[in-house]
Structures are given as C-alpha cells and as structure tokens.
Amino acid sequence: MKVKTVLCAVGHADDLEFMAAGTVMRLVEKGYRAYEVIATDNSKGSYELTADQLVAVSEEEAKEAAAALGLDDVFFLRYRDGELSDVPLNELREKFMRIIRQVQADVLMTWDPFAPYETHQDHRMVGMAATEAADFASLPLYHPEHMDHGLEPWYVGERYYFAKNPVGVNKVVDISGQIDRKIDALCQHECQMKLTIDAIKVEAEAAGISVPALSGLKRDEYRVLIDAGVRKACSDAGKKIGVDYAEEFRYEGFDMLARFAADDVRRIADF
C-alpha cells in the first residue's frame, strides 16, 4: 500500500494546531508522512517581545509543536508577518509548488481561500497560493526549472480546507482520541498562547466587562483558558457527527475523476 503524504500550508506558527492538529495526528497514525510549511516569521504576534526575539522563539516553539504532532519536517518561508499581500501571488505559489514536489504531497491542508469574513491577509494569501500550487504542480511547464533540482511534476489529489468561518463543510473528523495531544501541541507555542490571553484581556477591557476566568489569571497560566476554548470549539464540531470532539473541513478530492467514477472516488478519502 502506498504511503501517502500530507502537506499543511499555513500563515503562522500556531495555525495548524488551532485548526487541524487532531486530523493531522489521525493521518500520521494511519501511516501518513506529514509536513508543514509556515509562510510568515510571526514577527508581529506579541505585546511583550521584540520582533527579533519573537521570530527566534516562535520557530523553536514551532519545531517542538511539530515533534508533538509527529510531523516529518517544518519549512519556514520567513515572509514578514501580516504583510503577505505585498508578496506577488505567483512568487508565493512557486514556493509552495517547490515544496509540494519535494515532499511529493498527496494531500494539501490549508486555509480556505474562499471562506467569508477572513480578516487576515496572510490566511487569504496562503490559501490561494497553496491551492493554485496544488492545482498546477502536476503540469511540467509550471516551473520546469524545478526539474534541474530533481523535483518532478507531482499530482495532489486531495485538499482539506479549514476556516474561522467555514462554509461548505462536508467532512467532520472525529478527534476525540487526539484532543489532549492537540492541546499539548498548541501549548508548545507559548509566546502565541500568551498573546491569546493578552488579546482576550484587551477585548474585555475595551468592552468594559469582567471575565471571571481572567480574574487573577497569570499570563503563564494560559493552558486553563486555551484548554477550555479549544474543547468548546471542537465539541461544537463534534455534535454534528455525534462524537465528543471533532475538526471540520471543506474537502475536495479528485474532482475531474469524480465526474466519471464518483462512487470509486468517495472510497478514497480516509475519513
């Protein structure tokens, strides 16, 4: 049986853990090889660290989280955080296409470029560039210079799209057995979890309300709040299929083939 490979293309170091870590772990448990490519340097995501400090810390924490998830490797593109719209789409697409061909990805997991109300340009840019890269990576006239480095055209058959405001959800994956490790991996991103607590406090202060869970909570005690928030989101998704915890996606697979052999294609997906 062929060993499949999943490539997770994200904007920031904690995107994967928040949105799809449980599903990635399930794929790894099924024998998949798994890789992550992080497009930005995370240099703006802190109320306390300098940009240089944050970049260094964030990359180390991303490596620790990747190890917790069982990923084979992490690629860092190091574009400036929050500024991906300044990067030509085709430049970013080429970066993703190169990695797709390098790891021979069968499955792409990324931000949904068509999800509504996505306010972060990094998420929008990553989703579109990664999708186009997956769509065209099998065509030899797209970046034929890759072949000079031993990277052959490669077909990506499946896509798992996640979003903060998902639409067209057609795949809900049971992660009840992975929820604890999902939270463990997420909490490896200590600088980003502290940012989350800080951001919640800023919102509460702006709204003029008191949040009991924040009362007396120190920034390094973030796990209590992160744990509760992740479990709530995954519990809501799990109710859709009658399980304790789940992650949800808009899934696409073998679209042209599906027009001619729909029943056979439905059996290909793992979940």
HELIX and SHEET records of a PDB file:
HELIX    1   1 ASP A   15  GLU A   29  1                                  15    
HELIX    2   2 ALA A   51  LEU A   69  1                                  19    
HELIX    3   3 LEU A   84  ASP A   86  5                                   3    
HELIX    4   4 LEU A   89  VAL A  103  1                                  15    
HELIX    5   5 GLN A  121  PHE A  136  1                                  16    
HELIX    6   6 PRO A  144  HIS A  149  5                                   6    
HELIX    7   7 ILE A  179  LEU A  186  1                                   8    
HELIX    8   8 GLU A  190  ALA A  207  1                                  18    
HELIX    9   9 PRO A  212  LEU A  214  5                                   3    
HELIX   10  10 ARG A  219  GLU A  221  5                                   3    
HELIX   11  11 ARG A  223  GLY A  238  1                                  16    
HELIX   12  12 ASP A  255  ALA A  258  1                                   4    
HELIX   13  13 ALA A  262  ARG A  266  1                                   5    
SHEET    1   A 7 ASP A  73  TYR A  79  0                                        
SHEET    2   A 7 ARG A  33  THR A  40  1                                        
SHEET    3   A 7 THR A   5  VAL A  10  1                                        
SHEET    4   A 7 VAL A 107  TRP A 111  1                                        
SHEET    5   A 7 GLU A 158  PHE A 162  1                                        
SHEET    6   A 7 ALA A 246  GLY A 253 -1                                        
SHEET    7   A 7 LYS A 171  ASP A 174 -1                                        
END                                                                             
